[in-house]
Every structure is written in C-alpha cells, then in structure tokens.
Amino acid sequence: MRLYRWLLLILTLPVLLSAQSLDEGVALMGKRKYAEAKAIFESMLKKDNKNAEAHYRLGLVFLSNQFSDADEAVDHMEEAVDLNPQSAAYQYGLGAALGTKARDAGIIKQAFLAPRVKGAFEKAIQLNPKLVEAHVGLVEYYRRAPGIMGGDMAKAWSEADVVVGLDELRGRPLKASLFLAEKKNAEAMQEMKLLTANRLKDWRAWRAAGTFFWRNQMSDEALASFEKYTVLRPDTADSFVFLGRAYLQKKDADKALALATKALSLDGSFTAAFDLRAQAHELKGQKKEARQAYEMLLAADLSANQRKNIEKKIKELE
C-alpha cells in the first residue's frame, strides 16, 4: 500500500507542479509582474510545448503594455487554438492578438487580417455566448473597421447592448464611448450616471465612471467619481492615485502630491503612486524631486519602452 502511494505521488507530481506554476504565473499577471510571469510560462513550455494554457497566458503577456509584441502574441494564441479549438478564451485571445497586429499594419495587411479578427471573436461567442470580452471585441471591430471590411455602427450598438446585459460595468462605459464618437456628450454622461445610480455602493462603478471622465478630459466629473471611490475604498492606494490623477489633470499639483503621499503610506511599493508623485513635482517645477521620483520608478517591472521614456525624462530634468 505504501509503495502504491509512493508511485502515485511520483506519477502525479509533474501535473501538480505544472498547475502550481500556472497559478503562480497567473497571480503574477494579476500583480502586473509580466516579466516574472513570462519566465514561468516559458519554463512550462520548455517542459511541454503542447501546453495550450501556457501558450494562451504567454500570449496575454505579450499583449500587455510592458511587452506590446503582437507577433509573439499571435504565435502563441495560434498555438493555443490549434491545441484546443473549443476554448472560447483562446479564440478571443487570438482575435485580440490579431486585432492588435492589424492596428499597426498597412491597409493591404489589414484587409487580410480583418476577417480573421472578426471570425475569432464570432467563434468565441459561438462557444460561449456569455464571454463579455468577445462581445467587446466585436464592438470595437464594428466601430473601427471600414465598411468594406465589415465595419457597421448599427452592429456595434447592438453588441454594446449585449455587453450591458452581461456586465453593466463593462457595458455602460462602452456605450458611453460610442456616444462620444458621435459627439453626443450628454448621452455619454447619462450612461455613466446610470451606472453609478444602479450601483451606488459598488466602488468598481465609481472607478469606471471616473476613469471614463478622466480619459475624456471631463475633470470635474472625474474628481466627483474618484472622490466617491476613495470613500468606498479608503484602505487602497489605488483609489488615492486615481483621485490624484484627476487633480493633476486640473493642474492642482499640491493636491496630487498629497494624494501620492497618502497612496504610498498605504503601499510603499506602488509604482503608480511614484509616477503620480514625479508628475506632481514636475508640475510644481521641482526638478530635483521629480527626478528622484522618476529614478525610483526605474526599479519597477517596466517595458523597454517605458524605461526608455523615464530615462529620457530624467535627463530632461537634470
């Protein structure tokens, strides 16, 4: 009996270790430690190049802002789909990677890639009609693709309504962005007001609303939304950084700096707080302090492009 248990442990150990590695990699991605996650998934693929999930996760890593490598992302997503074509997530991942590649391609290559992008999203929805990301992908496809490639605003609106039904937190900002594209600002704001009215005590709604307003230079509305976010989540550095960014957009460097300090008191290693502090010092004309804050950012897990931009900023402040 003891020998049987020992043999069973030996046989199942590689599977257990693989699952543990996968979980570790996914957890690192959740913390935006993409370089560390990448190393784990690549190690898994060296041991087993037919691991579909590792290919999929590595594809997501290459789609992150830190790496932004659409070619590598497509390669790994194609491997994942070849290994398991019945996975809605893998089909969506392939569509996202192809769409990213098409975004920076020439018109001829876009015409070649477009049907594959749309087809991958449609296949994902066929496999899982409730996969929100795939519906969002179709919205973006229909709104951005020219008519000759299947662009269709009526279909974009229809898909956006589907997203609202599946996930209001994703759907309302999506519909608001469609309204803004048509220069219907009042209708866009109404979508965000509906979101927060329906979810008064949900911090995610206030963060989503604030982010929408901030990205679209609606500073007063962003401030009000992020203030509510900090009330609902006073123990997270994230909420104070978002509020600080809104004040920075209003050119209020003192409040932005105070909020960066508050965020760092809650999480002394929060990269976004260092970035906010650096920008606030820069806005105040405090070059030495801004440079020191940017230098601290260099210790973070950055992409080559991010590191290059920060190093350039530091030189400008010397």
VOLUM-172088 format. One record per residue: residue in one letter; x, y, z of N, C-alpha, C, O, CB in turn. Coordinates in steps of 0.05 Angstrom, whole numbers, plus 5000, padded with zeros to 4 digits. Glycine has a CB too. Layout:
N
aXYZXYZXYZXYZXYZ
...
***
This chain:
318
m501749765000500050005000501750255000501250444986498150005025
r503950245017505650475018507150524992507550744983507750435041
l507950294979509250314953507350434932508250594915510250034944
y504850354933502850454914502550754916502450904897500150314918
r502450854941502151144946504651294936504351504925501751204976
w506951174940509451304931509451324901510151534890511851144941
l508651104887508551104857506551304847507051444827507850824847
l504251324861502151514853503151804856502551964838499651474870
l504651854877505752124881507752194859507652414849507052144909
i509452004852511452044831510052104804510952274789513251804828
l507951964799506551994773504952254771504852374750504651764769
t503952344794502252594793503852844799502853064795500052564813
l506352814808507953044815508353244792508053484797510652964826
p508953154768509253354746506753514741506853754735510053214720
v504353384743501853524739501453734761500553954755499553324738
l502053654785501653834808503554074805502754304810502153694834
l506054024798507954244795507154434772507454674774510754134789
s506054314750505154484728502954664736502854894729504354304704
a500954554751498754714760499654934778498655154777496654534774
q501554864796502555064815503955284799503655524805504554934835
s505555214779506955414763505055594749505355834747508855284744
l502955474738500955624723499555824742499256064735498855444710
d498855734765497455914785499356134793498456364796496655754810
e501956074796503856284803504056494781504156734786506656154809
g504156394757504356584734501956754731502156994726504756424708
v499556634735497056794733497057004756496157234751494656604735
a497856924779497857114802499757344797499157574803498756964828
l502057284785503957494778502857684757503257934758506657374768
m501357574738500057744718498057934732497758164724498657574696
g496557824752494657994766496058224780494758434785493157824786
k498558184787500158404800501758564780503258734787502058284821
r501258514755502558644732505558604732507158774723502058944733
k506458374743509258304742509658114718510057874721510158164769
y509458234694509358084670511957944663511957724652508558254647
a514158064669516757944663517057684679518057484668519058144669
e516257694704516557454721514557234711515257004711515957514750
a512157324704510157134694511157004668510856764663507457274689
k512357174651513357074625515456854629515356654615514657304609
a517156894649519256684654517956424662518956214655521156784676
i515856434678514556194687513256044664513555804661512356254709
f511756194647510356064625512355954604511955734593508456254611
e514556094600516555994581517855744592518555564577518756214576
s518355734618519455494631517555254628518355034623520055544661
m514955304631512955094627513054984599512754744594510155194634
l513355164579513355084551515854934544515854774525512955324533
k518054984557520554834552520154544560521254364548522954964568
k518554504581518054234591515854094574515953854570517254234620
d513954254565511754144549510754354530509154524537509454044568
n511654344505510854544485508054514476507054684460512754534461
k506654314485503854274477501954364500499554284500503353974471
n502954524518501254624540499654864529500755094528502954704565
a497154824522495555034510495155274528495255504519492854924502
e494755224554494255444573496755614576496455864578493355334600
a499055494576501555654578501955824554502756054556504055464582
h501255714530501455874505499556114507500256344500500855704480
y497056064516495056274518495956494538495756734532492356154528
r496956414561497756604581500156764571500457004576498456464607
l501956634557504356774547503456964525504657184523506456574536
g501456894510500357074490499257324503499657554493498156944474
l497857294526496857524541499157704551498857944551495057434564
v501257574560503557724570504657904547505258134551505857534580
f504857794523505957944500503958164491504858354478506557754477
l501458134499499558354492499558574513498458794508496758234491
s500858534536500958734557502558974548504258954529502158614582
n502059204560503559444554506559424558508159554545502459684570
q507259244576510159214582511659094558513959154554510459034607
f510358914543511758784521510758874494512358924476511458484523
s508158904490506959004465508158874441509059014422507359314464
d508258614440509358464418507158304405506658074413511758284427
a505758424385503458294373504258044358502657854358502058494354
d506558044345507357804330507657564348506757344342510057854315
e509057604371509357384390506657294402506157064405511357464413
a504957494407502357434418500757264399499457064407500757694425
v500757334373499357184353500356894352498856704351499557314326
d503056864352504256594350503256414373502456194368507256614351
h503256524397502456354420499456314421498556094428503356484446
m497856504413494956464412494256264391492356104395493556734407
e495556264368495056074347495755794357494355594351496756134322
e497955764372498655504384496455414403495755174402501355524398
a495555594420493455514439490955424425489755224433492755754458
v490055574404487655494389488055234374486255074373486955724369
d490455194363490954934349490754704368489754484361493754944336
l491654744392491654524412488854484424488154264431493554594435
n487354704426484554684437482754884423482255094434484554724468
p481754814400480055004385477255044397475855224388479654904357
q476554884417473954914430473955104454472055124469472954644438
s476255234459476455424481475655704472476855824455479355434493
a473455804483472556074477474656284484475156474469469956144491
a476056244507478056434516480356444496481356664490479156354543
y481256214486483456214467482656344440484256494429484355924462
q480156294431479256424407479156724410479956874392476456314399
y478156814433478257104439481057214439481657424427476857164465
g482857064453485657154454486857184426488357374421487256964470
l486256994408487257014381486157264367487657404353486556754365
g483557314370482357544358483657804369484157984353479357554364
a484157814395485358054407488258094396489058314390485458034437
a489757874394492457894384492557974354494158144346493957624387
l490757854338490657934310489758224306490758364289488757744295
g487858304323486858584322489058784329489258994317484558624341
t490758714349492958884356494958894334496159114328494358774382
k495458674321497358664298496258834275497758974261497858374289
a493658814270492358954248492459254252492559414233489558864244
r492359344277492159624284494559784273494260004264492059664314
d496859664273499259794263500159704235502359774226501559754283
a498459554222499259444196498259634174496659814178497959164192
g499359584150498459744127495759644117494759444127500559714104
i494559794099491859744091491559464078489559334082490959954071
i493559374063493359114050493458894071491858704069495659074030
k495258914090495358714111492958714129491958504138497958754128
q491858954134489358974149487058824136485558694149488659264154
a486958854109484858714094485058414097483058274097484958794065
f487558314099487958024103487357944131486157724136490957964096
l488058104151487658034179484758074189483857924206489458194197
a483358264178480658334187478758104189477558064210479458544169
p478457934169476657704171477357514193475657394206476457554145
r479957484198480857304219480257414247479457274265483957254217
v480557684250479857814275476857764281476157664303480458114274
k475157834263472257814266471457524270469857464287470857924242
g472757344254472057064257472756944284471256784295473456904235
a474957024295475856924321473857014343473156854360478657014328
f473057274342471157374362468457224359467257144379470757674359
e467557184335465057054330465156764339463256664350464257064300
k467356624334467756354343467656334374466456154385470356234333
a468956534387468956534416466156564427465456424446470756774426
i464556734415461756774424460056534418458356464434460557024410
q460656394396459256154390459755944411457955794420460056044362
l462255924420462955734441462055814468461355644485465955694441
n461956074473461056174499459656444495460956654495463456204519
p456956444492455556684487455756894509455057134505452656624482
k456656814533456756994555459657104559460157244579455856864580
l461457054540464157154543464157454536464157524513466156994525
v464257614556463957904553466158024535465658184518464058044580
e468657924540470958034525470558004495471358184479473457904534
a469357784486469057734458466957924446467258024424468157444453
h464857974461462858174452464058454450463558604432460358174471
v465658524470467058784470468858794445469059004432468758824496
g470258574440472058564416470458614391471458754373473358294415
l468058504389466458554365465558844363465458954341464058364365
v464858954386464059244386466359404374465859574356463359344415
e468759364384471059524375471559464345472359644330473459454392
y471159214337471659154309469659304291470359434272471358844304
y467059284298464959404282465259714281464659834260462259334293
r466259834303466360124303468860234289468860454280466360224332
r470960074287473460174276474060074248475460214233475760084294
a472959844241473559744214472059904193469759974197472859444212
p473259954170471760084148469559904138469659664141473660164125
g467560024126465259864116466059644098464859424099463360044102
i468059684081468859474063470059224077470159014065470959584044
m470859264102471959044118469958944139470658784156474559124132
g467459044137465458944156464759134178463259054196466358694167
g465859374178465159564198462259644196461159664174466859824196
d460959674219458059714219457159834246457059684266456459454212
m456560094248455860214273453260104285453060084309455660514270
a451360024268448959914278449459654293448359594314446859864255
k451359494283452059244296453759304321453559154341453759064277
a455359514320456859584344454959654367455359564390458759824338
w452859814361450959884382449459634392449059614416448860084371
s448759454374447359214383449059044401448058944421446559054358
e451659014394453458854411453858994438454158864459456158814397
a453959264438454359414463452059364482452459344506454659714457
d449659344471447259284488447559004500446658954523444659304471
v448658814484449058544495451058554519450558424539450158364473
v453158724516455058744537453858864562454358764584457458924528
v452159064559450759174582449158964597449058954621448859404574
g447758794582446158584593447858374608446958254628444558444573
l450258324598452058134611453658244634454058114654453958014590
d454558494631456258624651455958924649457259044632459258534648
e454359034666453859324664456359494668456659704657451759404685
l458159394685460659534690462359564665463759764661462259394711
r462159374647463659394621461859534600462859684584464459124612
g459259484601457559574580456959874580456959994559455059424582
r456459984603455760274604458060454593457560624577455060354632
p460560404603462760564591463060524561463860704546465360504606
l462560274553462860214524460760374508461360494487462459914520
k458260374517456160534504456860824505456360974485453460474516
a457860914527458561204530460661284510460561494499459561264558
s462561094505464661154485463561174457464461324440466960944486
l461461014451460161024425458661294422458761414401458260794422
f457461384444456061644443458061864438457562044422454561694469
l460361854452462362064448463362064420463962284408464762014468
a463661834408464661814380462661964361463462054340465061524371
e460161974369458162114353457662394364455762524356455561954353
k459462484382459362754393456762804409455663024409459662964371
k455762594422453362614438454262604468453862404481451362384432
n455462824477456662824504454562784526455162654545458163084508
a452262914523450162894543449262604547448962504569447763074536
e448962464525448162184526450362004538449761814553447462074498
a452862074532455161924543455161954574455461764588457762024531
m454862204583454762244612452462104625452662004648454662544618
q450162094611447861964623448361664627447461544646445462004604
e449861544609450561254612452161214638451661024653452161154588
m454061394643455661364667454061424692454461294713458161544666
k452161614690450461674713448661434719448061374742448761924708
l447761304698446061064702447660844716446660704734445060954674
l450160814708451860614720452160654750451760474766454660604707
t452960904758453360954786450760964802450660884825454761224790
a448561044789445961044803445060764809443860704830443861194786
n445560584790444860304794446660154813445859944824444860154767
r449060264818450960124835452260324854454760364855453159984818
l450660454870451560674887453760584906455560754912449260774903
k453760344916455760254936457860074924459359944938454360114958
d457960064898459959894884462260074875462060224856458659744859
w464560044888466860204882467760184853468960364841469160144901
r467259944842468159904814466660084795467760174775467659614806
a464160144801462560324784463660604785463860734764459560324793
w464360694809465460964811468260994799468961194787465561044841
r469860774801472460784788472060784758473460924743474160544797
a470260624747469760614718468760884708469660974687467660394712
a466961004723465961264715468161474715468461634697463561354733
g469661474737471861674739473961634717474861834706473261644766
t474561384711476561334690475461434663476961544647477161034689
f472961384658471761474633471961784630472761884610468761384630
f471161914652471162204651474062314649474562504634469862324677
w475862194664478662284663479862254636481162434626480362124684
r479462024623480561974597479462164576480762224555479961684588
n477062264581475862444562475862734571474262904562472962364557
q477762794589478363074598475963204611475663454610479263234574
m474163044624471963154639472763154668471862994684469262984635
s474563344675475963344701474063364725474463224745477863564701
d472163534724470363574747468763314753468563234776468363804742
e467763194732466262944735468162714745467362544761464962864709
a470662724735472562524744473162554774473262354789475162544728
l473562804783474062854811471862754829472262624849474563154815
a469362814821467062734837466862434839466262324860464462844825
s467362294817467262004817469461874833468961694848467361904788
f471861974830474161864845473961934875474961774891476761974833
e472762164881472362224910470562004922471161904944471062504913
k468561924908466761714918468261444919467761294938464361684899
y470061404900471661154900473361144926473560934938473461144875
t474561364933476261364957474561324983475561205002477861624959
v472161434983470361395006469661095009469660995031467761565003
l469260964987468460684987470860494992470660275002467060604962
r473260594984475760434988477960605000479960664986476660314961
p477660685025479660865037482260715045484160845054478460995061
d482260455042484560305051486260205027488060045031483660065067
t485760315003487360224980488860454968487760674964485560094959
a491360414961493060614949491860694921492060924913495960524946
d490760504908489660544881487660774880487760934862488360284871
s485860784899483760984898484861264900483961444886481660944920
f486961304916488061564920489761654896490061884889489861574945
v490961454882492461514858490561614836491161804822494061274848
f488261474833486361564813485361844819485162014800483961364812
l484861904844483962174851486162374846485662594836483062184880
g488662294852490962474847491262534817491962764810493462344858
r490762334800491062384771488962594762489462754744490662124756
a486562574774484562774767485363054775484963244760481862704780
y486563084799487563344807489863434790490163674784488363334837
l491563244781493763324764492663424737493663614726495563074759
q490563304728489263404703488163684707487963834687486963204695
k487363744731486364014737488664214743488164444750484464004761
k491064114741493564274746493764354776494964554782493464524729
d492664184793492964234822495064044833494463824842490164194837
a497564134830499863964837499963894867500763674874502364094828
d499264094884499464044913497563824922498363644938498664304928
k495163824912493263604920494163344908493863134921490363674911
a495163344884496163104871498462984887498562744891496963154842
l500263154896502563074912501662954939502762754948504463304916
a499763084952498762984977497462714975497762544992496763184989
l496062674952494762414948496762194941496361964947492662444926
a498962274927501062084922502361984948502961754952503262204903
t502762184966503962114992502061935008502961745021504462375008
k499461985007497461825020497561535009497461345024494661945018
a497661514982497761254970500261094978500060854984497661284939
l502561234980504961094987504961015017506360835025507361274982
s503461155033503261085061501660815064501960675084501861305078
l500060765044498460515044499960285031499660055038495760555031
d501560355011503060154996505660294986505760434966501460044971
g507760245001510360374996511760294970513760414963512160335018
s510660094957511960004932510160044907510659934886512759714934
f508060204911506060234889507160414867507460654871503460354901
t507860294845509160434823507560674813508760894808509660244800
a504960644811503260864801503461114819503161334810500360774798
a503861064845504061284864506661444860506761684862503861184893
f508861294854511361424849511161594823512261814821513661224846
d509761484803509361634778507761884783508462094772507961454757
l505661864799503962094805505662304820505462544814501562014822
r507262214839508962404854510962544836511362784838510462254877
a512162394818514062514799512762724782513862944778515362294781
q510362664771508962854754508063104770508163324759506562724741
a507363064795506463294812508863474817508563724815505263194838
h511163364824513563524829514263674803515063904804515863344838
e514063534780514763654755512963894749513864104740514663454732
l510363864755508464074750509064314768508564544760505563974755
k510064264792510764474811513464604804514264804816510864374839
g514864494784517464604777519664504794521864624794517364904777
q519164294810521164194829522763964815522163734818519864084855
k524764044799526163864782527663644797527563414790528064014764
k528963724819530563534834528763314846529363074843532063674857
e526563394858524663204870523363024849522962784853522563344886
a522663154826521462994804523462784793522662564788520563184781
r525962874790527962684780528362454800528562224791530662834776
q528362504825528762294845526362094844526761854847528962414873
a523962204841521662024839521661854814521061614815519062194840
y522461974792522761814767524861604770524561384760523362004743
e527061664783529261474787528261234803529161014798531661604801
m526561284822525461064838523660874821523460644826523761164862
l522460994800520860834782522560634766521460424758519361014762
l525060694762526760514746527060244759527860044746529460644742
a526560224785526759964799524359784795524359554802527160014829
a522259904782519759754777520059564753521959584738517459944773
d518159394750518059204727516959354703514559364699516258954734
l518759464687518059634664518659504637520459334635519359904666
s517259594617517959514590520359674581521059874593515459544570
a521559584560523959724549523160014541524660194545525159574525
n520760034529519860304521519260484544519960724544517360274503
q517960374565517460534589520060624602520260854610515760364609
r521960444604524560514616525960724600527060914612526360264618
k525760704574527060904557525861184561527261384562526760824527
n523161184563521761444567522461574594522761814595518761404564
i522661404614523261514641526161614641526761824653522861294663
e527961464630530761544629531061814613532661984621532561324615
k529461844592529462084577528462314594529462534594527762064551
k526362264610525162464627527162554648527462794654522662364641
i528662364659530662424680532862604668533762794681531962164690
k533662554644535762714631534763004626536163194629536662594605
e532163024619530963284614530863454640530863694639528163254603
l530763314663530463454688533163514701533263634722528763284707
e535363424690537963464701538763764699540963834708540063294688
***
